[in-house]
Amino acid sequence: MGDPPIELLLLTERPVARNDEVTEIDAIVEVRCRSTESVGRAAHAMNLCLAVDRSGSMSGKKLETVKRSCGDIYRRITGEDLFTVVIFDDDAHVVINPQTPRDQVEERLAAITPGGMTNLSLGWYQGLLELQTHMETHHYSRLILLSDGQANAGETKKTTLAGVASAARDEGITTSTIGVGNDFQEDLLEVIATASGGKFWYIDESGIENIIEEEFQGALTVALDSPTVELSLPRGVTMSRELNSLRKVSRRYRLRPLKGQDTFNFAVRLEIDPTRMNAGELTLGATLYDGGRRVAGTEQSVALAPLPDVTRAPVHPLVRSVVEQFEAATTDERTVKDLDESNLSGMRKMLTAEVARFRAVEESLLAGSGGPDGDRYGGEIEHLAWHRSANEVSAAIVDLVQPYPAEPAVRILLSRLRKGVVHKFGLKNARQYGSSRPDDDVQLGLLVEAIGLADVLIAAFPDDREALESKREKLREYLARFAQ
């Protein structure tokens, strides 16, 4: 018999806890999807909206690529799907909606021209309104928001935008955001995507078509559109710390939509008081829902034992990995702050420490990869290795530019590095498992620009040639790794 299409696991860092005093134990919930096709695709069509920045900076190749991508998607949707295109600059306009005659779609797309300023919030709000207008219970709603510029009009407060995104998610609307080039406000796009359960993409203009296609394909393979998880804790067990950034709705953790081939996990820290229990073990439970439908349930028993038995029990590598990644997301937040405050020395130390921690977790996963869950361990190792390598790239770039803070080219590269860090933070925060080719392209772009900057610095500071050449060689090694 094959594996079930949806598997729910509840794992604890150790199979035992102390029986003589109050202690804490970490646990993770993991959802594994193995379906190659959307569950119930025939019964759940798409309600899809593309909200596109058409401000003046989008003129030329960028806007033409988006228009072509919109046309490609429209030609591939089914008769049950709903399709909307909103364009915005300092105003917002609906150019295509589900009632648009099919023979007018191409003409309306071709008529889109560049405009003026960038009222990002207005364009997004208009897209949400259109989706809400056409929303029905048998559709799942997706919005793709693309911008290449600064939001210089409309709402720009992150907390306000996050609140709107979260409320839209409660209604069943997920927004993914695409930041193009080097001028967009990554903080706004990241918070919109994360709060609504989508993904934040950072690309140069050559990658627009690929990202829109990947988002469209992801929408076609939805396995769980509105997944939530509820934990069941026995008497004597309480929540000590939420090792995740998930929102709770009616005691259930709200997850992002899960695709047909997807893994999602999150961690919690529990406090166990053995004096409030009568038995020699306790049982934790977790239940997975999709909307109001129960999908799966699982339980995990934890024995109560003396301290020597607890210390001898091995730590579960997957639990350790998920907890470490949550802590690493806070490192990314501090890294952004260090970049904003030009604290490059502190940033480099923090990144170096995180690289060492990730290596230790990778080693523990490798040691346990020979068991029945070996494929999952291998995937986790690759996942961790990507984030570790991305941190190594950031540290190497900081090492290169730290002695030359006043150079204009250095400030430009650090601005791009900030976008890369926010992109990586978005992957962790949304618990995006694994990486895609566009994620690699972010690191490749940073490395190519850094290597070019090294050449400029060698010419400008010949006395530093030896040190700069050594740093440039390290950057080339990382470039070869990501280019594989």
Secondary structure, 3 states (H helix, E strand, C coil): CCCCCEEEEEEECCCEEECCCCEEEEEEEEEEEECCCCCCCCCCEEEEEEEEECCHHHCCHHHHHHHHHHHHHHHHCCCCCEEEEEEECCCEEEEECCCCCHHHHHHHHHCCCCCCCCCHHHHHHHHHHHHHHHCCCCEEEEEEEEECCCCCCCCCCHHHHHHHHHHHHHCCEEEEEEEECCCCCHHHHHHHHHHHCCCEEEECHHHHHHHHHHHHHHHHCEEECCEEEEEECCCCEEEEEEECCCCEECCEEECCCEECEEEEEEEEEEEECHHHCCCCEEEEEEEEEECCEEEEEEEEEEEEECHHHHHHCCCCHHHHHHHHHHHHHHHHHHHHHHHHCCCHHHHHHHHHHHHHHHHHHHHHHHHCCCCCCHHHHHHHHHHHHHHHHHHHHHHHHHHHHCCCCCCHHHHHHHHHHHHHHHHHHHHHHCCCCCCCHHHHHHHHHHHHHHHHHHHHHHHHCHHHHHHHHHHHHHHHHHHHHHHC
